[in-house]
């Protein structure tokens, strides 16, 4: 890491071929590291040396590569997942960031101020189907909302969760899910009498376990 006490040059002089990190005076560790690591790994394969500093904001509106969860041994034992009452919940990311401005939260500093970047709902659904997930933990900081508004992306994703299908054999399957949501998501689920709204019914039918 290019920290002040061990700058990149010192690390390279000590024999490091690749140094990946952030500017030493960066106030926050902001941005998506994937693109920086992709460039570093590409040069590693080519036998090159270099310093890769900083991160950018990845465009999530395009399909993302599927995570190679098979590379992690022991995932079914819960080592890289959350164990809940329905079994092991495996993580899926549908969005990054939050538009709220809570003083005690670092999300806005890490993923960008007052912004939410969302994946297309069909891409998230395709990942769930490809991985064959039955219990899902959406890792979003504020699932399904942009500020105080429930997003069309969330509604499209919930509709998609009702029609999951195994891509290999074409057989439909049901998935359960949990997520961290803000109060506006919950408010949209109920009317003034405490009854489920059409959106609340959609949340229930899509497999929500909270």
C-alpha positions in Angstrom: 0.0 0.0 0.0 1.2 3.5 -0.8 0.9 4.8 2.7 3.0 7.8 3.8 5.4 5.6 5.9 6.0 3.1 3.1 5.7 4.9 -0.3 5.5 3.0 -3.5 9.1 3.7 -4.4 10.3 2.1 -1.2 8.3 -1.0 -1.8 9.6 -1.3 -5.4 13.2 -0.8 -4.2 12.6 -3.6 -1.7 11.8 -5.9 -4.5 8.0 -5.6 -5.1 7.0 -6.0 -8.7 3.4 -4.8 -8.3 2.1 -2.1 -5.8 -1.6 -1.5 -5.6 -3.1 1.2 -3.3 -4.3 4.7 -2.8 -2.8 8.1 -2.7 -1.1 8.6 0.7 -3.0 11.8 1.3 -6.4 10.6 0.1 -9.0 11.6 2.8 -11.1 8.5 2.2 -10.5 5.1 0.5 -13.0 5.9 -2.3 -13.9 4.0 -5.4 -14.2 0.6 -6.9 -10.9 -1.3 -6.8 -11.9 -3.8 -9.5 -10.6 -1.8 -12.5 -7.3 -1.1 -10.8 -6.8 -4.7 -9.9 -7.7 -5.8 -13.4 -5.0 -3.6 -14.8 -2.5 -4.8 -12.3 -3.3 -8.5 -12.9 -3.1 -8.0 -16.6 0.4 -6.7 -16.3 1.3 -9.5 -13.9 0.4 -12.0 -16.6 2.5 -10.1 -19.0 5.5 -10.1 -16.7 5.4 -6.3 -16.2 6.1 -4.2 -13.1 4.2 -1.2 -12.0 2.4 1.0 -9.4 -1.4 1.2 -9.6 -2.9 3.9 -7.5 -6.5 5.1 -7.0 -9.9 3.8 -8.0 -12.7 4.9 -10.3 -16.4 4.5 -10.2 -17.4 1.4 -12.1 -20.4 1.6 -14.5 -22.9 -0.9 -13.1 -25.5 -0.3 -15.8 -23.8 -3.0 -17.9 -23.7 -6.8 -17.2 -21.0 -7.7 -14.8 -18.8 -10.8 -14.9 -20.2 -13.6 -12.7 -18.3 -14.2 -9.5 -16.3 -17.4 -9.4 -17.6 -18.6 -6.1 -16.4 -22.1 -6.9 -12.9 -20.9 -6.2 -13.7 -20.6 -2.5 -13.5 -23.8 -0.7 -15.9 -24.3 2.2 -18.5 -21.8 1.0 -21.4 -24.2 1.8 -20.1 -24.4 5.3 -20.8 -20.7 5.7 -17.3 -19.4 5.6 -18.1 -16.9 2.9 -21.8 -16.6 3.5 -24.3 -15.8 6.2 -26.0 -18.6 8.0 -29.6 -17.9 8.8 -32.7 -19.9 9.8 -33.4 -20.9 6.3 -29.8 -22.1 5.7 -26.8 -20.5 4.2 -27.4 -17.1 2.5 -25.0 -16.2 -0.2 -24.3 -12.6 -1.2 -25.6 -10.8 -4.3 -24.9 -7.2 -5.1 -27.7 -5.3 -6.9 -26.5 -1.7 -6.2 -23.7 0.4 -4.6 -24.1 3.5 -2.6 -26.7 5.5 -0.8 -28.2 9.0 -1.4 -29.0 9.6 2.3 -26.6 11.8 4.3 -26.3 10.2 7.7 -23.5 11.7 9.8 -22.5 8.3 11.3 -22.2 6.4 8.0 -19.2 6.2 5.7 -21.1 4.7 2.7 -21.4 8.1 1.0 -17.6 8.7 1.4 -16.6 5.3 0.2 -19.0 4.8 -2.8 -19.5 8.4 -3.7 -21.5 11.2 -2.2 -25.3 11.1 -2.6 -25.3 8.5 -5.4 -26.6 5.0 -6.1 -25.4 2.9 -9.0 -27.7 0.1 -9.9 -27.3 -3.1 -11.9 -30.0 -4.0 -14.4 -32.6 -6.2 -12.7 -32.3 -8.8 -15.5 -28.6 -9.0 -14.9 -29.0 -9.6 -11.2 -31.7 -12.2 -11.9 -29.4 -14.0 -14.4 -26.6 -14.2 -11.8 -29.0 -15.7 -9.2 -30.2 -18.3 -11.8 -26.6 -19.1 -13.0 -25.4 -19.6 -9.4 -28.5 -21.5 -8.5 -29.1 -19.5 -5.3 -31.9 -20.6 -3.0 -31.1 -18.2 -0.1 -29.9 -14.7 -1.0 -28.4 -11.9 1.0 -28.5 -8.7 -1.0 -25.4 -6.8 0.1 -26.6 -3.4 -1.0 -26.2 -0.6 1.5 -29.8 0.4 1.0 -31.6 -2.2 -1.1 -34.3 -1.0 -3.4 -34.3 2.7 -2.8 -32.7 5.8 -4.1 -33.0 8.2 -1.2 -36.6 8.2 -0.2 -38.0 6.6 -3.4 -38.4 2.9 -4.1 -36.8 2.3 -7.5 -38.2 0.8 -10.6 -35.0 -1.4 -10.6 -36.1 -2.9 -7.3 -39.6 -3.6 -8.5 -38.3 -5.2 -11.7 -35.9 -7.3 -9.7 -38.6 -8.5 -7.3 -40.8 -9.4 -10.2 -37.9 -11.4 -11.6 -37.5 -13.3 -8.4 -41.0 -14.6 -8.8 -40.0 -16.3 -12.1 -36.5 -17.8 -11.5 -35.6 -20.7 -13.7 -32.7 -23.1 -13.8 -30.8 -22.2 -17.0 -29.5 -25.8 -17.4 -32.8 -27.7 -17.2 -35.4 -24.9 -17.5 -37.1 -25.9 -14.3 -38.5 -23.0 -12.1 -37.3 -22.6 -8.6 -38.0 -20.5 -5.5 -35.5 -18.3 -3.7 -35.6 -16.7 -0.3 -33.9 -13.3 0.3 -33.0 -10.9 3.0 -31.5 -7.3 2.7 -30.8 -4.1 4.5 -33.5 -1.5 3.6 -34.3 2.0 4.7 -37.6 3.1 6.3 -39.1 4.4 3.0 -38.9 0.8 1.6 -40.9 -0.4 4.6 -43.4 2.4 4.4 -44.1 1.6 0.8 -45.1 -1.9 1.8 -48.0 -0.9 4.0 -51.0 1.5 3.7 -52.4 3.7 6.5 -54.3 0.7 8.0 -51.2 -1.5 8.2 -52.3 -3.7 5.3 -50.0 -4.8 2.5 -49.9 -2.5 -0.5 -49.4 -4.0 -4.0 -45.7 -3.3 -3.5 -45.8 -5.1 -0.1 -47.5 -8.1 -1.7 -44.8 -8.1 -4.4 -42.1 -8.1 -1.7 -43.7 -11.0 0.1 -44.3 -13.1 -3.0 -40.8 -12.5 -4.2 -39.4 -14.5 -1.2 -38.6 -11.8 1.4 -37.8 -13.4 4.7 -37.7 -10.3 6.9 
